[in-house]
Amino acid sequence: CVVKMVQKYQSPVRVYKYPFELVMAAYEKRFPTCPEIPVFLGSEILHESRSEDGAIHVIERSCKLNVDAPRLLKKASVEYVFFIQKNTVNWKERTLRIEAHNETFANRVVVLETCSYSVHPENEEWTCFEQSASLDIKSFFGFESTVEKIAMKQYTSNIKRGKEVIEHYLKELISQGITFIPRWTPPPVCGQTDEQTPAVGRDAADVALESGANGAAKEPSGSSCPAAEAISPDADKLDADYIERYLGQLTPMQESCLIRLRRWLQETHKGKIPKDEHILRFLRARDFNIDKAREMLCQSLSWRKQYQVDYILQSWRPPALLDEYYTGGWHYQDKDGRPLYILRLGQMDTKGLVKALGEESLLRHVLSINEEGQKRCEENTNSFGRPITSWTCLVDLEGLNMRHLWRPGVKALLRIIEVVEDNYPETLGRLLIVRAPRVFPVLWTLVSPFINENTRQKFLIYSGNNYQGPGGLVDYVDKDVIPDFLGGECMCTVPEGGLVPKSLYQTEEEPENSDHIRLWTETIYHSASVLRGAPHEIVVEILEGESVITWDFDILKGDVVFSLFHSKRAPETSHKEATLPSTSAAGDNMQLIDKTWVLGVDYSRMESPLVCREGESIQGSHVTRWPGFYILQWKMHGPLPCSGSSLPRVDDVLASLQVSSHKCKLIYYYEVLASKDFRGSMSSLESCNSGFSQLSGATTSSSQSQSSSHLSR
């Protein structure tokens, strides 16, 4: 049995605030030996070459390393580990590319590393460094997991050390008076000489050592200290100083996970890329398991698109009832600079709010609070000069009683917790619960199983007056910020709440859907359910010949087949009921094509059927040729019936086995445009997949079309 383990690493861009030539002189001081890196025992030049003009210099070395795994190496009869390193410096372009691979155990373990030094794109007096590596363990005498841990531990510990060594040698050069090294220039022509031109084939290190005290012709252009304002060398790349300033201290592997997930989003997601701190929260929530974090983030971004959460702060205006009876609000910040949100849950009439407003309005309001919290974190990060990525919530439970345990209210609370946990991970830095009454353990028993373990560890619960004095609120909140109703001196504007008048309750004729939380009823998207044997269909009437029908839909659950038909006859609307015992209705499901209609006679197909998988986003369009009725159809995907001489496709069989229920769900939007308007719009007849299928690491593109219409996945 061959065990294969692969680990990858990608560094952020690290910036040395010194010219490329000076950094190269410092780099060359690492050879042939480097006491500053104990694991590096020495090196030997195997091959060296230069171009005629001296602009390109290639050195290939054998490097001897002492790995901290003596017992394991002795078992394999190996004392040291050897690597082959090839350095290619281009003095004209001012770049250095380093390629390294292991020579020892090459048939069992493959280590590949690529590093590059280049000029900062915004400041030619600075130098950028990037590093990537992969570790592929094919087999190692049954110690594959041990080798992986040792290799990654040693590699990550040497990453930071490598940067420190370059800075050490830079300071050493400067202390010797070497602060400037002239750039490469072409060799003199026709016997001319130039005293400022390094001789052909000479290294920057040689020039540096010879310049000595005379090297101070130019002041050093910078220092190794982080700049006050981190400058990213590339909009698509992350600078190490930026990460430390705005995202916090991360380990090398955590930085690598952030960069790789960010790059995957840039390559596959055609919509708005989430902010770096947002991506980092999902990585933290999944302990930096990049695959799990990607799955969670993709599902959340699909949810944000479905419910237009990105626009909630601009569009959501809480009803007057919430302003008066919802007992929560923002209140300065805690001692760590986190925004502080106060919730007087014990004074809130949750039953009255649910009955008067319904779950949807409450959930919208909670989402707006979370969006506002993220915005305040960004503002505090800029104000305090350090990363603030979460907020603190202070919950006062005085007044909590059995009324708060009303079943529909608890059910609404659990749904809200579920939505927040899935879409706002690692945004809660600390939860301070004060004045917890005797009934609180009952509520906690109901709620705690739905709260992530990492989140639960951030809870601090105080009963009675235990929150007062040392060990209480003063440990986390400044005295002058503690609200008056908790014995502090700060006036708090959070509403006091009270009972919601029953006259404001919703009537029985307008109850909210009790099966699920319906957000954004005013959205341009419509939701639909597709049942086995009951497709969902919509009709578009076209009065003029050349129009363009455009569509945009997301498959939320299950696999469906999308088709477009044309008929001269107007179809009749038919709502279908579900036949499954677990559901009483199909939801939004409509059938238009009569069972008596014959394909090719009563209606005709305009587009080839397109199989759409769960999690995919599909956009497309069709240029109509004739007036009439165009029918967009989504039906459940299943294996095609096979004849006696043919077998079903493996993919279809697997797809049918993976169907978890007899219902598919989707959201869709469509529009009809005049042909002339469509050509002038930003849309294109060449439709595309948003690249946002739930787990796919890459987007596939294909095109299925008839006449002038296009469907792409």
Summary of the structure (lengths in Angstrom):
residues: 713
radius of gyration: 32.5
end to end distance: 38.1
largest distance: 101.1
contacts: 2134
relative contact order: 0.08
helix: 32%
strand: 27%
